[in-house]
């Protein structure tokens, strides 16, 4: 794992967007894993801007989102399908047939989860997976005790996750109790992981995810097992990291980061 610290949330989001753009230019038929949440909104704004101003081309790109609530229709303004359509898919030249999210309204949810995994395999696996971080330390909706080898499945949301998402549903009582999420094992099979976390509310859980022991209580800690995982932070989210000075030195000096400085 490598941790990269940028001065502020805008700088962190810009670095993530530039890494995505670089990978997409190098491989136009990139299989891109996507995440939702407030943190990712800035990344999608920047990708849309790069599409408009720098001809960033999504025409051959295939996308797979991490998760979707169970029970919400795709047109529901609180669904992740709606979030993605509005913030990215309708704003760039992605072919809608190449955009994939789990169907939270499937009659047979288990079959839907198996089919989602099969679709990822048919596309050759995910090249680059974007990840946010829930306040309980989850990636996707891999809540506490998610097996480190788990696959796409239905997961019951924890009270902390429900509270974190209550604003979108006008109160915790309206938040769906379950979601379909890629498993930790599914995420670990992606060729590259790119996690973005910003702001002081993520500082404690980032310290655990990046420098703490691996535990299924905090699914983001499993990323320490990934051969190519980059965690992009702002100073506030990095404020409780013990080796922050070392991480800063790497970004400022290592040749692989030169083009992003
Ligand atoms: C939800 C999503 C996660 C996301 C998290 C972070 O729980 N299922 O994939 O990482 O929100 O959200 P935010 O960026 O709003 O803190």
Boltz pocket constraint, residues with backbone or C-beta under 6 A from the ligand:
constraints:
  - pocket:
      binder: B
      contacts: [[A, 35], [A, 36], [A, 37], [A, 38], [A, 39], [A, 40], [A, 66], [A, 67], [A, 131], [A, 132], [A, 133], [A, 134], [A, 135], [A, 138], [A, 139], [A, 140], [A, 141], [A, 161]]
      max_distance: 6.0
